[in-house]
Amino acid sequence: MKKIFNAAFAYMIIGVLSGLFYREFTKANDFPEGGFTQLSVVHTHLLTLGFIVLLIVLVLDKVFGLSGTTMFSWFFWTYNAGIILTAGTMVWHGMLTVLGQESSAMISGIAGLGHIALSVGMVLLFLSLRKAIVADKAVTTSTARSIAG
């Protein structure tokens, strides 16, 4: 649980700082106000996918004890790799836009890998959660039978 908490806290800090970076980097480079750049949504992605989702996962872990399983460990590292790849390519692409430079297909490919990792991580989370719910239901049913019995 501590690992999840620390990761959520780190994403909160990085998410807020990325918003500050966006504002200052675009001002420093005279980027037109209202012009779109990937930098404008990096902080939202980090705060939502990193901070908020991991806080929800923290609650699920508290209720179902997810973090003790191998599948949950795979979720945690795959999901975090996905966030880092996705946010990193957004920053890279956004900086190129602000600087007036061309992006490349490589950036899109790396971003795609980040999204794939996020998706795989979410599937692993649901598989881990399903396993915990089924195990919890079995314990609850067994307890109810022994009380009634």
N, C-alpha and C positions, 0 to 999 in steps of 0.2 A: 504494500500500500504506500509505503514511503516513496518508492520509485515513481509511482503514478502521481503522487502529490508534487514531488519535486519537478517532474516533467511539466505538469500543468502550470506550476508557478513560473518555470522558465519560459514557457510559451506566452504567459501573460506579460512578462517583462519584455520579451523579444517582440511581441505583437505591438505593445505600446511604443517601443523604440522604433519599430519599422514605420509607424505612422509619423513619428517625428522626422525620421530620415526622409520619407516621401515629401513632407512639407518643405524641409530645408533644402533638399537636393533639387527639387523643381524650382524653388526660388533662386537658388545660387546659379542655376543654368538658364534663367529667364524662360522657363517653359511656360507656354500660354496657360493662364488660369482657366480651368474647365476642360483643358485638353486631356484626352484619355491616355493613361499609361498603366501598365500592370502594377506599378508601384502603389497606385491608389487603392488597390484591393488586397495587398499583401497583409496589412495589419488585420483586416477582417478575416482572412483565411486563417492566420495564425491564432487569433483570439477565438474563433469558432471551432476550427478543427483541433487545435492544440489545447487551449485553455478550457473551453466549455465542454467539449466532448470528453476530455480526460477527467474533468470534475464529475461528469455523469458516470464514467467508468469507475471512478473512485467510489462512488456511492454503490454501484453494482458490486464492486469487489467487497465492500463492507458487508453487504447483505448476503452475497453468495460465496464469498471466499474464492474468487476467481484466480487471484495471483499465484496461487500455489501450484498451478498446472502448467505442463509443458506447452499446451496449445495457447494459453494466455500469454506466455512468454513470447511465443512466435508472433502473436497479435501485437504485443507491445513494441517489439523491435521493428517489425514490418511496417506497422502503422506510422511510427515515428520516422522511419526512413522515407516513407511516402510524403509526410509533411515537409521534411527537410528538402527533399528533391523538388517538390512542387513549389514551395516558397522560394527556394534558391533560384529556380529558373524564372520565377515571376520577377524577382529582384533583378536578375541579369537582363531579362527582356525589357523590363521597365526602364532600367538605366540606359540601355541602348536607344530606346524611344526618346527619352529626354535629351540624350546627346545627339539625336538626329542620325543615328547609325542604323544600318540594316540588321535585321535579325536573321537567323539562319534556321534551316530545318533541324539542325542538331539540337537547338534549344527546345523546339517543339517535341522532338523525340525524347529528350530527357524529361520534360514535363509529363509526357505520356507515361513514362516509366514510373514517375512519382504518383500519378493517378492510379496506375495499375497496383502499385504497392499499397496505396490507401484502400483500394477496393478489396484486395486480398486480406489486408488487415481487418477490415470490417467483417468480412466473411468469417475469419478466424475468431473474432470477438463473438459473433452470433453463435458459432459452433461451441465455443467455450461456455457461453451463457446458457445455451440449450442443455448442455451436459450437466451444468450445475443445477438448473431448474428441475430436470428429470431426477437427479439424485436427491434434491431437496423434497420433491414430491414423494419419492419412495420412502424417505425417512419420516415425513409427515404422516403418510398412510400407515406405515408400520407402527408409529407411536399411537395413532388413533385406534388402531386395532387392539393394541396391548392395553390401552385404557378402557376400551369397551368390553374387552374380553374376559 
